[in-house]
Each structure stands twice: as C-alpha cells, then as structure tokens.
Amino acid sequence: MISKQLYGEGVPIAWAPRRFFCNSTYQVKTESHPSRKTMMTCHVPETKTSTENATILRFEPRNFISSVQLCSSGELNRLFSHWRMILEMFLCIMTLGKCCSCGSCSTDHCVIGGKSSVPDVLSTIQGPWAIIYWQDTSRTLWFGRDAFGRRSLLVHWPTEDDSTFLLSSVSPVSPVQQASEYEAHNGIGCLSYWEELPCGIYSVHVDASDSCGYLVGEIKLHEYKNSMLNELIKWERVSVEPSSEDLQTSCHKSSRWKHDRHLTSFEAVSSETGSIQHAIPWPAHILLNALKESVLRRTSLYTIYQAVVSGIRQEKFVPVAILFSGGLDSMILAALLDKCLDPSYEIDLLNVSFDGQLAPDRKSAKAGLIELRRVAPFRRWRLVEIDADLSDLVFETSHVMSLINPANTYMDLNIGIALWLASGGKGWVSDANTSDNDDNQARMQYKSNAKILLVGSGADEQCAGYGRHRTSYRRGSWLGLHEEMRLDFQRIWKRNLGRDDRSIADNGKEARFPFLDEDVVRVLLNIPLWEVANLDQPSGIGDKKILREVAELLGLHEAAVLPKRAIQFGSRIARESNRKNFGSNRAANQASAGSVRIL
C-alpha cells in the first residue's frame, strides 16, 4: 500500500503521443446490450515485457508509465533522469504489481493474504490519471479514469453488430486515408464508434475459456476506496439555502471589501495588521490558499526536472504557460503562478484570436498583461498572440474533428480548434526590449516551448459562471442553482475534459486544471453557496462572487469585475464558424448552431 497520496500531476511528462492504443485489440462476443455488467469473451494479448505487470498500462502524467513497455532501461534513464520521477514511476508499478491477485475481484479485498487491491491503490492517487493495466497473475484487465475524468480514455463497448472491445486515449487521426487498414475496415474512426469512458475503476477477469477458445469475462465497476473522493463525486454542499440573516451578513461583508479595494494586495492580506483582512469575507482567503497550493503542486516539480534534462539556458526556458484570455479565471492562475514559480523563469500567456487585434479576448488579454505587470513587476511576462483564419484551416479542422471525437457539435469543434491552436503556442510577440504590448510595436514570430499548460476548466461549473445558472436560480432559487451546478460538475468529464485533454495533448503539451484539484473542490463545497455566488447581483459581480474576491486579494482589481466570456465567443471563432457553416450569425442563432451535430 502506498503510504502517501500520489498526485497525478506532481511529476513531469516525457511526451504526449497523438494516440495511445493498447497493445492488442480485445475481440469480444456478447449477447446483451453493452454495459459495465456485460458478459463478454475476449482475446487477451500474449505479449509481455520485462516488467510483467506493466504489459498494458497508462498512468498520468501522460504516458510516463506506459512508456516502460516501449523503452529499455538505458532509454528510461536518459528520458527520466530526474530521480524523483523515476522513484514515483516505479513506485506505482511496483505497488500495482504487489496488489492482490487471488481473483476476489468481486469484493475488492484479498481473502487470503490481506494485500491491497488495485482499486485500493488507484484510490490513493490524487490528481488526473487514466489506466489500462493487465494483471497477469490474476488474468485481469483493469482500466479506468480519475473521479473527475481529467484525462482522456475512450471505449468501444461490444455490440451485436461489432463484438470488439477497444480502449484508447484518442480516436484514429483524420483523414481516413491515414488510418490503418484494420481501423478503416472496422470504422473505428466514425463519430458513433467511441464513447467517453465514464469515470471509475473497471475490471474484467478473463480466466475461463468457452467452447470456441475465447476467454470469457464480466466487466465490473468498482467503487473508489477513498471516502473523500466518494463525497466529492456526490457533490453535496454543506449549506445551500441561506437565511435572511445569512444574506444580510454576506452583503455587508461584500460592501466592506468593495469600499477598501485600493488596499487589496496579497501582501496586505498576508499581514495581520492589514485592514482588508477583516473586510474581505473569510471564505475567499481559504479558497485563495487552496488555489495557491493547487498551482504550486502542478508546477514546482516540473521546473526542477526540466532544468536538469533540457540543457536550455535558464533565462530562456519557459516551463509553464497559461491558456490566457485575460478573463477572471486565467488572470487568477497567472497571478498565482507568479507566486509559485521561480522568479527567474518567464511565463508565456497564450492567447488565440480569429479576428486579429479586435477580438474581445485579445483586448482583455492586453489589458490583463498590463495589470499583471503592475502586480508582479519583476516577472517577465510574454503575451503570445496566436492569430488564425478559420477559412485557412481545412486540414486542421478535419484533424481536430478526429481529436474531439466522440464530441461532435459545432461548439465542440470551435472550442477544440481554439484549444489546439492555443496549446500549439506558435504566434507573435512584441519586441522583447519594450515594456508594453501595443499595436504600434514590431512583432516577431515565437513558439512557446512550455510543456505544462494551466487551464481554467472547472471554475464556471463550481462558482456559477454560466448563464444557465442564473436562469436556474430565477426558476428554482438557491436549491435550483445548486442542482444545476451539480449537474454541470458531474458531467464535465463527458462534455469538456476528455475533449480538451485530447486537443491539447496532440501538441505534446499537458493540460493541468488547478480549479479541479480535489482539495479545491472540497473547499468550495464546504463554503455556503451564497458565499460562492449571489445571482441577485448583476453579471460581473454576483456570478463567481468568491473568485472575484480572490482576484481582489491578489490585487487584480480590473479582472475582478470582468464578465464571463466563453473562448469560442471571446476568440470570435464562433462568429467565423457561423458565417462559414450557416451563412450568417442570424441564421446560426435561429438554428441553435452551438448544439447542432456535425454530420
């Protein structure tokens, strides 16, 4: 049993392949509709490696354990020269290898030697992970995703028409001519072929053979052996409906910190004598500390590793970048990253636009850069302006369409393209010798070499940032708002995270989600809902209220009042897509273009 929690984002990546299929296809025969209780027959691969229990294994950070089956020990030493990464990697392999193999998969507990089960071990991991693991001693295939689904894993469940059981981190790349003969023949690149694997830990024990020589097993879903994770999955808040006294107290505190905005800096808050310490509601302080720990957890080890391995001069090395719109969420991440990252490193702010300097996100990014330079004047910030024209992205659009599969709406495609371009990091920067980023300065081409990207996913779902949250509040008051937020959070694995992970990883980058850290989620659920948001107040004030208070604590006064703007609208890719596919924005709106499925 691992003596401490393992953080899936606590170790750097080596590389992120465009797709990761397991070693063999699992041929399956079934008589019933596929589900996690399906009785199936499957052919188990006979290939092995020197590490017996790592035959089929994918663990986060992306692919760093699955690479064991691809590399010799010498190559591993070259790729993972940092001792802590090697230790974490083999600790996980060895721990899984020592798990119970007595075959008592139905109970998740060893009935013979009292050993830990695979679900026991996987439940100790805090952070993103996805795994495909063959336990040879028990003839059991284990697979699954973390509780929030932050890493992609797709599945094709067996059906009467196609008995194949297949797991992959991404569908075959487009166009079809580039797919293998097997892939094309079986149609595994089709939009309807794949599903996002629901979060959880699964197993199939395949020790018995049928009369045809196939191995028979039953797919089972196992509970996480971590009470905190199970509570977070339920997403129950401690306090949902306020009394009139609660609302009055909350409004009074909000008025006080607004009055003292000019004093709000992180240093002032950290001081016991700072008057703003008593003005800003205490929940914002708690969340700020949790977010800072979350960002630190996702950035500290990486910089140590990469500085040793890369050989890049430190003053030119950019270890971490931020997908940056200049909005509330990305500004908070930038300010926190400044406090967590060695001051000698530069920070790249990746901003994508489909309307040049006129896109709302480009304007807010430039304004945000000025504010960041004010609150962190000793940090070298680099705004990377990534300009694109949708009409020129013919092949790229087809490629991204295969990456986001099984997501298949125009909204999904627009978001996927924007994320894919932004994470590529290839754009323009202003003259490095200038202090500001304005339109009159000469620009030069630049490509960010940062392998870690901080992304603001999860902030809107947890802090009432969507317009539908306001609608639910008007219809069902606080309880209706809570139920809508819970629905959004519990389906984020299916609607957002797998799609985003695949779009970003295709560029050899790893997305990390500080707002989806387990400790951050727990802190937010322990805060009364009326302290998180107050939708009686207008947009830009009441929505994501607690994050606006966090921004004030960080000295981000302008960012604290910015309204919510989704990437597809802020970058103006939605407008260009509407014109291209529907003729005009009006026609697209009439057709509800965002939810229209791409045929």
C-alpha positions as CSV (number, residue, x, y, z in Angstrom):
1,M,0.0,0.0,0.0
2,I,1.3,3.5,-0.9
3,S,2.0,5.3,2.3
4,K,1.1,8.7,0.9
5,Q,-1.3,10.1,-1.7
6,L,0.2,10.2,-5.1
7,Y,-0.5,13.3,-7.2
8,G,-1.1,12.5,-10.8
9,E,0.1,16.0,-11.8
10,G,3.1,16.0,-9.4
11,V,5.6,14.6,-11.9
12,P,6.5,15.9,-15.3
13,I,5.6,14.3,-18.6
14,A,8.1,12.9,-21.1
15,W,6.0,13.2,-24.2
16,A,2.4,13.1,-25.2
17,P,1.8,10.8,-28.2
18,R,-1.0,11.7,-30.6
19,R,-2.8,8.4,-29.8
20,F,-2.2,5.5,-27.4
21,F,-3.9,2.3,-28.3
22,C,-3.3,-0.7,-26.1
23,N,-1.0,-3.4,-27.5
24,S,-3.9,-5.6,-28.8
25,T,-7.5,-5.3,-29.8
26,Y,-9.8,-7.2,-27.4
27,Q,-12.1,-9.3,-29.6
28,V,-15.4,-9.7,-27.8
29,K,-18.6,-11.6,-28.3
30,T,-21.7,-10.6,-26.4
31,E,-25.4,-11.4,-26.3
32,S,-26.7,-8.4,-24.4
33,H,-26.5,-4.6,-24.7
34,P,-23.0,-3.5,-23.7
35,S,-22.7,-2.2,-20.2
36,R,-20.4,-2.4,-17.3
37,K,-22.1,-5.7,-16.4
38,T,-21.7,-7.3,-19.9
39,M,-20.7,-10.9,-20.1
40,M,-18.1,-11.0,-22.8
41,T,-15.5,-13.1,-24.5
42,C,-12.2,-11.6,-25.3
43,H,-8.8,-12.5,-26.6
44,V,-6.1,-11.4,-24.2
45,P,-2.7,-10.4,-25.7
46,E,0.2,-12.7,-25.0
47,T,2.9,-10.1,-25.4
48,K,4.9,-9.3,-22.2
49,T,7.7,-7.0,-21.2
50,S,10.4,-7.3,-18.6
51,T,8.0,-5.6,-16.2
52,E,5.3,-8.3,-16.1
53,N,2.5,-6.3,-14.6
54,A,3.1,-3.3,-16.9
55,T,2.1,-5.1,-20.1
56,I,-0.8,-2.7,-20.8
57,L,-0.6,0.4,-18.6
58,R,-1.4,4.1,-19.0
59,F,-1.0,6.3,-16.0
60,E,-0.8,10.1,-15.6
61,P,1.2,12.2,-16.0
62,R,0.5,11.4,-19.6
63,N,2.1,8.1,-20.7
64,F,5.0,8.2,-18.3
65,I,4.4,4.7,-17.1
66,S,3.1,3.2,-20.3
67,S,6.5,4.2,-21.8
68,V,8.0,1.4,-19.7
69,Q,6.8,-1.1,-22.3
70,L,8.5,0.9,-25.1
71,C,11.9,1.7,-23.6
72,S,14.9,-0.2,-22.4
73,S,16.3,0.7,-19.0
74,G,19.0,2.8,-20.7
75,E,16.4,4.8,-22.6
76,L,14.4,5.3,-19.4
77,N,17.5,6.7,-17.6
78,R,18.0,9.1,-20.4
79,L,14.4,10.2,-20.6
80,F,13.7,10.3,-16.9
81,S,17.0,11.5,-15.5
82,H,15.4,13.2,-12.6
83,W,15.5,10.8,-9.6
84,R,12.1,11.7,-8.2
85,M,10.3,11.0,-11.4
86,I,12.0,7.6,-11.6
87,L,11.0,6.9,-8.0
88,E,7.4,7.9,-8.5
89,M,7.1,5.9,-11.7
90,F,8.5,2.6,-10.4
91,L,6.7,3.1,-7.0
92,C,3.4,3.0,-8.8
93,I,4.4,0.0,-11.0
94,M,5.8,-2.0,-8.0
95,T,2.8,-1.2,-5.9
96,L,0.3,-2.3,-8.6
97,G,2.5,-5.4,-9.1
98,K,2.1,-6.3,-5.4
99,C,-1.6,-6.0,-5.4
100,C,-3.8,-8.9,-4.6
101,S,-4.1,-11.5,-7.4
102,C,-6.2,-14.1,-5.7
103,G,-9.1,-13.4,-8.0
104,S,-11.5,-12.0,-5.5
105,C,-12.4,-9.1,-7.8
106,S,-16.0,-9.0,-6.7
107,T,-15.2,-7.9,-3.2
108,D,-12.1,-5.7,-3.9
109,H,-10.4,-7.2,-0.9
110,C,-7.9,-10.0,-0.7
111,V,-9.4,-13.0,1.1
112,I,-6.0,-14.7,1.6
113,G,-3.1,-12.5,2.4
114,G,-4.7,-9.2,3.3
115,K,-3.0,-7.4,0.4
116,S,-4.2,-4.2,-1.1
117,S,-6.4,-4.4,-4.2
118,V,-5.9,-2.5,-7.4
119,P,-8.9,-0.2,-6.5
120,D,-7.2,0.4,-3.1
121,V,-4.0,1.6,-4.8
122,L,-5.7,3.7,-7.5
123,S,-7.9,5.4,-4.9
124,T,-4.8,6.7,-3.2
125,I,-3.9,8.8,-6.3
126,Q,-4.9,12.4,-6.0
127,G,-4.9,14.1,-9.4
128,P,-5.6,13.1,-13.0
129,W,-5.0,9.6,-14.2
130,A,-6.1,7.1,-16.8
131,I,-5.0,3.5,-16.8
132,I,-5.1,0.3,-18.9
133,Y,-3.4,-2.4,-16.8
134,W,-3.1,-6.1,-17.4
135,Q,-2.5,-8.1,-14.1
136,D,-1.1,-11.3,-15.5
137,T,-1.1,-13.2,-12.2
138,S,-4.9,-12.8,-11.8
139,R,-5.7,-12.7,-15.5
140,T,-7.5,-9.4,-15.0
141,L,-7.6,-6.4,-17.2
142,W,-8.0,-3.1,-15.2
143,F,-8.9,0.2,-16.8
144,G,-10.4,3.5,-15.7
145,R,-10.2,7.2,-15.1
146,D,-9.9,9.5,-12.2
147,A,-13.1,10.6,-10.4
148,F,-13.4,13.9,-12.4
149,G,-12.3,12.5,-15.8
150,R,-9.4,14.9,-16.3
151,R,-7.5,12.5,-18.6
152,S,-9.0,11.1,-21.8
153,L,-9.9,7.5,-22.1
154,L,-12.3,6.3,-24.8
155,V,-14.1,3.0,-25.1
156,H,-16.0,1.0,-27.7
157,W,-18.3,-1.4,-25.8
158,P,-19.1,-4.6,-27.6
159,T,-22.4,-4.8,-29.5
160,E,-24.2,-7.4,-31.5
161,D,-23.0,-5.8,-34.7
162,D,-19.4,-5.3,-33.6
163,S,-18.1,-7.5,-30.8
164,T,-14.8,-5.6,-30.4
165,F,-13.9,-4.2,-27.0
166,L,-11.4,-1.4,-27.6
167,L,-9.8,1.2,-25.3
168,S,-7.8,4.2,-26.5
169,S,-6.9,7.7,-25.4
170,V,-8.0,9.2,-28.7
171,S,-9.7,8.0,-31.9
172,P,-7.8,7.5,-35.1
173,V,-6.5,10.6,-36.8
174,S,-8.1,12.1,-39.8
175,P,-8.2,11.8,-42.8
176,V,-9.3,8.2,-43.2
177,Q,-6.6,7.5,-45.8
178,Q,-4.1,7.8,-42.9
179,A,-5.8,5.2,-40.8
180,S,-4.6,1.6,-40.8
181,E,-6.5,-1.0,-42.9
182,Y,-8.0,-2.5,-39.8
183,E,-9.2,0.8,-38.5
184,A,-10.8,1.8,-41.8
185,H,-12.4,-1.7,-42.2
186,N,-13.9,-1.6,-38.8
187,G,-15.0,2.0,-38.9
188,I,-13.3,2.9,-35.6
189,G,-12.8,6.4,-36.7
190,C,-16.5,7.0,-37.0
191,L,-18.2,9.5,-34.7
192,S,-20.6,6.9,-33.4
193,Y,-18.0,4.3,-32.6
194,W,-16.4,5.8,-29.5
195,E,-17.7,6.8,-26.1
196,E,-16.1,8.7,-23.3
197,L,-15.4,6.1,-20.6
198,P,-17.4,7.1,-17.5
199,C,-15.2,7.9,-14.5
200,G,-14.4,4.9,-12.4
201,I,-12.3,1.8,-11.9
202,Y,-13.2,-1.2,-14.1
203,S,-12.0,-4.8,-14.4
204,V,-12.7,-7.9,-16.4
205,H,-11.4,-11.3,-15.2
206,V,-10.8,-13.5,-18.2
207,D,-9.6,-16.8,-16.9
208,A,-12.2,-19.2,-18.3
209,S,-12.4,-20.3,-22.0
210,D,-15.6,-21.0,-23.9
211,S,-16.0,-23.8,-26.4
212,C,-14.7,-21.6,-29.2
213,G,-11.4,-20.9,-27.5
214,Y,-12.2,-17.4,-26.4
215,L,-11.7,-16.1,-22.9
216,V,-14.9,-15.2,-21.0
217,G,-15.2,-12.4,-18.5
218,E,-17.6,-9.9,-16.9
219,I,-16.9,-6.2,-16.9
220,K,-17.3,-4.8,-13.4
221,L,-17.3,-1.3,-12.0
222,H,-15.6,-0.8,-8.6
223,E,-16.1,1.9,-6.1
224,Y,-13.2,4.2,-5.1
225,K,-11.8,3.2,-1.8
226,N,-11.5,6.8,-0.7
227,S,-14.3,8.3,1.3
228,M,-13.3,11.9,0.4
229,L,-13.4,11.0,-3.4
230,N,-16.9,9.4,-3.0
231,E,-18.1,12.6,-1.2
232,L,-16.7,14.8,-3.9
233,I,-18.4,12.7,-6.6
234,K,-21.8,13.2,-4.9
235,W,-21.1,16.9,-4.9
236,E,-23.2,17.7,-1.8
237,R,-22.7,21.2,-0.3
238,V,-22.8,21.8,3.4
239,S,-25.1,24.9,3.1
240,V,-27.3,25.7,0.2
241,E,-30.2,27.8,1.3
242,P,-29.4,31.0,3.3
243,S,-31.5,32.6,6.0
244,S,-32.2,36.3,5.7
245,E,-29.6,36.9,8.3
246,D,-27.0,35.0,6.3
247,L,-27.7,37.1,3.2
248,Q,-27.5,40.3,5.2
249,T,-24.2,39.4,6.7
250,S,-22.8,38.3,3.4
251,C,-23.9,41.5,1.7
252,H,-22.4,43.6,4.5
253,K,-19.0,41.9,4.2
254,S,-19.1,42.4,0.4
255,S,-19.8,46.1,0.8
256,R,-16.8,46.4,3.2
257,W,-14.3,44.9,0.8
258,K,-15.5,46.9,-2.1
259,H,-15.0,50.0,-0.1
260,D,-11.4,49.1,0.7
261,R,-10.5,47.8,-2.8
262,H,-7.5,50.1,-3.1
263,L,-5.8,48.2,-0.2
264,T,-6.3,44.8,-1.7
265,S,-2.9,43.2,-2.4
266,F,-1.8,39.7,-1.5
267,E,0.9,41.2,0.7
268,A,-1.6,43.3,2.6
269,V,-3.8,40.4,3.1
270,S,-1.0,38.3,4.4
271,S,-0.2,40.9,7.1
272,E,-2.0,40.5,10.4
273,T,-2.4,44.3,10.5
274,G,-3.9,44.7,7.1
275,S,-7.3,46.3,7.4
276,I,-8.6,44.5,4.3
277,Q,-8.0,41.2,6.3
278,H,-11.3,41.9,8.1
279,A,-13.1,43.4,5.1
280,I,-13.0,40.5,2.6
281,P,-15.1,37.5,3.5
282,W,-13.1,34.8,5.1
283,P,-14.1,32.0,2.6
284,A,-12.1,33.9,-0.1
285,H,-9.0,33.6,2.0
286,I,-9.5,29.9,2.4
287,L,-10.1,29.4,-1.3
288,L,-7.1,31.5,-2.2
289,N,-4.8,29.3,-0.1
290,A,-6.2,26.2,-1.6
291,L,-5.8,27.5,-5.2
292,K,-2.2,28.6,-4.4
293,E,-1.4,25.1,-3.2
294,S,-3.0,23.6,-6.2
295,V,-1.0,25.7,-8.6
296,L,2.2,25.0,-6.7
297,R,1.5,21.3,-6.8
298,R,1.2,21.4,-10.6
299,T,4.3,23.5,-11.3
300,S,7.1,23.0,-8.7
301,L,8.5,19.6,-9.6
302,Y,8.3,20.2,-13.3
303,T,10.7,23.1,-13.3
304,I,13.3,21.1,-11.3
305,Y,13.1,18.2,-13.7
306,Q,13.2,20.2,-16.9
307,A,16.0,22.4,-15.9
308,V,18.2,19.3,-15.4
309,V,17.1,17.4,-18.5
310,S,16.7,20.0,-21.2
311,G,20.0,21.8,-21.0
312,I,18.3,25.0,-22.0
313,R,19.7,28.1,-20.5
314,Q,17.5,29.0,-17.5
315,E,16.9,32.6,-18.6
316,K,15.5,31.4,-21.9
317,F,13.5,28.5,-20.5
318,V,9.7,28.8,-20.1
319,P,8.5,25.8,-18.1
320,V,4.8,26.7,-17.7
321,A,2.3,28.6,-19.9
322,I,-1.3,29.6,-19.3
323,L,-4.2,29.5,-21.8
324,F,-4.9,33.1,-21.4
325,S,-7.9,35.2,-22.3
326,G,-7.3,38.0,-19.8
327,G,-10.5,37.0,-18.1
328,L,-11.1,36.4,-14.4
329,D,-10.0,32.7,-14.3
330,S,-6.8,33.0,-16.3
331,M,-5.8,36.2,-14.5
332,I,-6.1,34.4,-11.1
333,L,-4.0,31.5,-12.4
334,A,-1.4,33.9,-13.8
335,A,-1.1,35.8,-10.5
336,L,-0.8,32.6,-8.5
337,L,1.7,31.1,-10.9
338,D,3.9,34.1,-10.4
339,K,3.9,33.4,-6.6
340,C,4.7,29.7,-7.1
341,L,7.3,29.8,-9.9
342,D,11.0,30.7,-9.5
343,P,11.2,34.5,-10.4
344,S,14.0,33.8,-13.0
345,Y,11.6,32.0,-15.3
346,E,9.4,33.8,-17.9
347,I,5.7,33.0,-18.1
348,D,4.0,32.6,-21.5
349,L,0.4,33.8,-21.8
350,L,-1.1,32.0,-24.9
351,N,-4.0,34.0,-26.5
352,V,-5.8,32.9,-29.6
353,S,-7.8,35.2,-31.9
354,F,-9.8,34.7,-35.1
355,D,-10.2,38.5,-35.5
356,G,-6.7,39.8,-35.0
357,Q,-6.5,42.7,-32.5
358,L,-10.3,43.2,-32.5
359,A,-11.3,40.0,-30.8
360,P,-12.6,40.6,-27.2
361,D,-10.2,38.1,-25.8
362,R,-7.2,39.8,-27.4
363,K,-8.3,43.1,-26.0
364,S,-8.8,41.7,-22.5
365,A,-5.5,39.8,-22.7
366,K,-3.6,43.0,-23.4
367,A,-5.4,44.8,-20.5
368,G,-4.6,41.8,-18.3
369,L,-1.0,41.9,-19.3
370,I,-0.8,45.5,-18.1
371,E,-2.4,44.6,-14.8
372,L,-0.1,41.6,-14.3
373,R,2.9,43.8,-14.8
374,R,1.5,46.1,-12.2
375,V,1.0,43.4,-9.5
376,A,4.1,41.4,-10.5
377,P,6.6,43.9,-11.9
378,F,9.7,41.7,-11.5
379,R,8.2,38.8,-13.5
380,R,8.9,38.6,-17.3
381,W,5.5,38.1,-18.9
382,R,5.2,37.2,-22.6
383,L,1.9,37.6,-24.3
384,V,1.9,35.2,-27.3
385,E,-0.6,36.4,-29.9
386,I,-1.8,33.4,-31.9
387,D,-3.8,34.7,-34.9
388,A,-5.8,32.4,-37.1
389,D,-8.2,32.4,-40.0
390,L,-10.8,29.7,-40.0
391,S,-11.0,29.6,-43.8
392,D,-7.4,28.6,-44.0
393,L,-7.7,25.7,-41.5
394,V,-9.1,23.0,-43.8
395,F,-6.8,20.1,-42.8
396,E,-6.5,21.4,-39.3
397,T,-10.3,21.4,-38.9
398,S,-10.5,17.7,-40.1
399,H,-7.7,16.8,-37.7
400,V,-9.3,18.5,-34.7
401,M,-12.6,16.8,-35.5
402,S,-10.9,13.5,-35.1
403,L,-9.3,14.6,-31.8
404,I,-12.6,15.8,-30.2
405,N,-14.4,12.6,-31.2
406,P,-16.9,11.5,-29.8
407,A,-17.8,15.1,-29.2
408,N,-19.4,16.2,-32.5
409,T,-21.2,19.6,-32.3
410,Y,-20.1,22.9,-33.8
411,M,-19.5,24.3,-30.4
412,D,-17.2,21.3,-29.5
413,L,-15.3,21.8,-32.8
414,N,-14.9,25.6,-32.2
415,I,-13.6,25.0,-28.7
416,G,-11.3,22.2,-29.9
417,I,-9.8,24.3,-32.7
418,A,-9.2,27.2,-30.3
419,L,-7.6,25.0,-27.7
420,W,-5.5,23.1,-30.3
421,L,-4.1,26.3,-31.8
422,A,-3.5,28.0,-28.4
423,S,-1.7,25.0,-27.0
424,G,0.5,24.8,-30.1
425,G,2.0,28.1,-28.8
426,K,3.0,29.4,-32.2
427,G,2.3,33.1,-32.6
428,W,3.7,36.5,-32.3
429,V,5.2,38.5,-29.5
430,S,6.1,42.2,-29.3
431,D,9.7,43.4,-29.3
432,A,11.4,41.9,-26.2
433,N,13.1,45.2,-25.4
434,T,9.8,47.1,-25.0
435,S,7.8,47.3,-21.8
436,D,4.3,47.3,-23.2
437,N,2.4,45.3,-25.8
438,D,0.6,47.8,-28.1
439,D,-0.4,47.7,-31.8
440,N,2.5,50.1,-32.9
441,Q,5.3,47.8,-31.7
442,A,7.1,45.5,-34.1
443,R,6.1,41.8,-33.6
444,M,8.3,38.8,-34.1
445,Q,7.4,35.1,-34.5
446,Y,7.7,33.0,-31.4
447,K,6.8,29.4,-30.4
448,S,6.4,28.6,-26.7
449,N,8.3,25.6,-25.5
450,A,6.3,25.2,-22.3
451,K,5.1,21.6,-21.9
452,I,2.7,22.3,-19.0
453,L,-0.3,24.5,-19.6
454,L,-2.5,25.8,-16.8
455,V,-6.2,25.8,-17.8
456,G,-9.2,27.3,-16.0
457,S,-11.6,24.5,-16.5
458,G,-14.0,23.8,-13.6
459,A,-14.2,27.4,-12.4
460,D,-17.6,28.2,-14.0
461,E,-19.1,24.8,-13.0
462,Q,-18.2,25.3,-9.4
463,C,-18.8,29.0,-9.0
464,A,-22.0,29.6,-11.0
465,G,-20.3,31.2,-14.1
466,Y,-22.7,30.1,-16.8
467,G,-25.8,32.0,-17.9
468,R,-27.9,28.9,-17.3
469,H,-27.0,29.1,-13.6
470,R,-28.7,32.5,-13.4
471,T,-31.8,31.0,-15.2
472,S,-31.9,28.1,-12.8
473,Y,-31.7,30.5,-9.9
474,R,-34.6,32.6,-11.1
475,R,-36.7,29.5,-11.6
476,G,-35.7,27.4,-8.5
477,S,-33.9,29.8,-6.2
478,W,-30.9,28.5,-4.3
479,L,-31.8,24.8,-4.4
480,G,-32.4,25.1,-8.2
481,L,-29.0,26.7,-8.6
482,H,-27.2,24.1,-6.6
483,E,-28.8,21.3,-8.6
484,E,-27.8,22.9,-11.9
485,M,-24.2,23.4,-10.7
486,R,-24.1,19.8,-9.5
487,L,-25.3,18.6,-12.9
488,D,-22.6,20.6,-14.7
489,F,-19.9,19.3,-12.5
490,Q,-20.9,15.7,-12.6
491,R,-21.0,15.7,-16.4
492,I,-17.8,17.8,-17.0
493,W,-15.9,14.6,-17.8
494,K,-18.2,13.9,-20.7
495,R,-18.8,17.4,-22.1
496,N,-15.5,19.1,-21.6
497,L,-12.4,17.4,-20.1
498,G,-11.8,14.5,-22.5
499,R,-12.2,16.8,-25.5
500,D,-9.9,19.4,-24.0
501,D,-7.3,16.9,-22.9
502,R,-7.1,15.4,-26.4
503,S,-7.0,18.7,-28.2
504,I,-4.1,20.0,-26.0
505,A,-2.1,16.7,-25.8
506,D,-1.9,16.5,-29.6
507,N,0.7,19.3,-29.4
508,G,2.8,17.4,-26.9
509,K,1.5,19.5,-24.1
510,E,-0.2,18.6,-20.8
511,A,-3.2,20.4,-19.5
512,R,-3.4,20.9,-15.8
513,F,-6.5,22.1,-14.1
514,P,-5.9,23.9,-10.7
515,F,-9.6,24.6,-10.2
516,L,-10.3,20.8,-10.4
517,D,-7.8,19.9,-7.7
518,E,-9.6,17.6,-5.1
519,D,-8.7,19.9,-2.3
520,V,-10.1,23.0,-4.1
521,V,-13.3,21.1,-4.9
522,R,-13.7,20.1,-1.3
523,V,-13.0,23.7,0.0
524,L,-15.7,25.1,-2.4
525,L,-18.2,22.5,-1.3
526,N,-17.6,23.5,2.4
527,I,-18.4,27.1,1.6
528,P,-22.0,28.2,1.8
529,L,-23.5,28.6,-1.7
530,W,-24.4,32.3,-1.1
531,E,-20.7,33.0,-0.4
532,V,-19.7,31.4,-3.7
533,A,-22.2,33.3,-5.8
534,N,-25.0,35.8,-5.4
535,L,-27.1,35.9,-8.6
536,D,-29.4,38.6,-7.3
537,Q,-26.5,40.8,-8.3
538,P,-25.7,41.7,-12.0
539,S,-23.2,39.9,-14.2
540,G,-19.6,40.7,-13.4
541,I,-20.4,41.0,-9.7
542,G,-22.6,38.2,-8.4
543,D,-21.6,35.3,-10.7
544,K,-18.4,33.7,-9.4
545,K,-18.5,36.1,-6.5
546,I,-15.9,34.2,-4.5
547,L,-13.4,34.2,-7.4
548,R,-13.9,37.9,-7.8
549,E,-13.0,38.3,-4.1
550,V,-9.9,36.1,-4.7
551,A,-8.9,38.4,-7.6
552,E,-9.2,41.4,-5.3
553,L,-7.0,39.7,-2.7
554,L,-4.4,39.3,-5.5
555,G,-4.6,42.9,-6.4
556,L,-6.4,42.2,-9.7
557,H,-9.0,45.0,-9.4
558,E,-9.9,45.2,-13.1
559,A,-10.0,41.5,-13.7
560,A,-12.3,41.1,-10.6
561,V,-15.2,42.8,-12.4
562,L,-14.9,41.2,-15.9
563,P,-18.0,39.3,-17.2
564,K,-17.9,35.7,-18.2
565,R,-17.0,35.1,-21.9
566,A,-16.5,31.7,-23.4
567,I,-13.5,31.0,-25.5
568,Q,-15.5,30.4,-28.7
569,F,-17.0,33.9,-28.4
570,G,-14.1,35.7,-27.0
571,S,-11.8,34.5,-29.7
572,R,-14.5,35.0,-32.3
573,I,-14.2,31.6,-33.8
574,A,-17.9,31.0,-33.2
575,R,-18.7,34.0,-35.4
576,E,-16.5,32.8,-38.2
577,S,-17.8,29.3,-37.9
578,N,-21.4,30.6,-38.1
579,R,-20.7,32.5,-41.3
580,K,-18.9,29.6,-42.8
581,N,-21.4,26.8,-42.0
582,F,-24.7,28.7,-41.7
583,G,-24.2,31.8,-43.9
584,S,-24.6,34.3,-41.1
585,N,-24.8,34.7,-37.3
586,R,-28.5,35.3,-37.5
587,A,-29.1,32.0,-39.4
588,A,-26.8,30.2,-37.0
589,N,-28.7,31.6,-34.0
590,Q,-32.0,30.5,-35.5
591,A,-30.6,27.0,-35.9
592,S,-29.1,26.9,-32.4
593,A,-25.8,26.4,-34.1
594,G,-23.8,25.6,-31.0
595,S,-25.7,22.4,-30.4
596,V,-26.0,21.3,-34.0
597,R,-24.3,18.0,-34.6
598,I,-21.7,17.7,-37.4
599,L,-22.7,15.0,-39.9
